[in-house]
Structure formats: C-alpha cells, structure tokens
Amino acid sequence: AAKRRLRILHDFEDAAIEEALDMMEAVMFDALKRAKVPADDDDLVLKAGLLMLLSHFWDNRGSEDATISIVNGNLPRNVLMFLNRKRKLTLA
C-alpha cells in the first residue's frame, strides 16, 4: 500500500520506504498518545492517515526543516484531520 501511495514501481528503494514508514508510524502513534486517543493497529482511518503522513514525508525528504517538523510532532493538516476523527468528545 505504501509503494502504491508513493507511486513507486521499482524495488531499489524498498528498504528506505520501509524505514520511513516505521518512523512515520512511531511519530503518529506518539501524537495519538499525547492527545490521549486510543490507537488500534487495524484501524483503517489511522492507516489512511499514516499513508498520508508517509507521502508528505517522502515528498519532502530532502527538506531538513520538513523532516524536523514532522519528527517534532508538527503533523500536516490533512493528517491531523484523520487523527481528529479518532478523538472522543467529552463534556467538561
């Protein structure tokens, strides 16, 4: 699914894609934990958000600022949209 999302047909970047996917998954689950959002590995909404985050990272992988921003938890707006769908609304 990741290679399809990135529109990559060859195999020589498979290791880099797998590494980036693992890193983006860790960043996303960290963001969910900080937001106190329950995370399930089988959740399709989270998988879609993860693929969008991977795509953003891959498209900007030459930019040190974009990479540092993502690793520090500053996620792109479209990814946050998916994560916000997982938040449980509560009345204070």
Secondary structure by P-SEA (a helix, b strand, c coil): ccccccccccccaaaaaaaaaaaaaaaaaaaaaaacbbbbcccaaaaaaaaaaaaaaaaacccaaaaaaaaaccccaaaaaaaaaacccccc
